[in-house]
């Protein structure tokens, strides 16, 4: 395990390096050794150093676009595209349903128009 734990922000802001606390081991037989005296030390958080990792906004934007492009290409390679016959059949279904729905709504509009003309 490394001696330091690094916590970085997601958007390239500042990163905080916090030293890891020393690992305390307990003896197998606690009666064999008296417990160690507690020493007054500063908490690990006060020893944290701030490391600046800011990027230029244009460079950060370019890296973001490159990452988006790579992720998009990876997702596009996972798609299982339908074959030509399936595409043709589904296109016919969509066109047919559009015609039927258009005729239905047009019929309702015509009927309501005639009703309102007679009032």
Secondary structure, DSSP 8 states (H G I E B T S, - for coil): --SEEEEE-TTS-EEEEEE--------SSTTTS----------GGGG-EEEE----HHHHHHHHHHHHHHHHHHHHHT-----HHHHHHHHHHHHHHHHHHHHHHHHHHHHHHHHHHH-
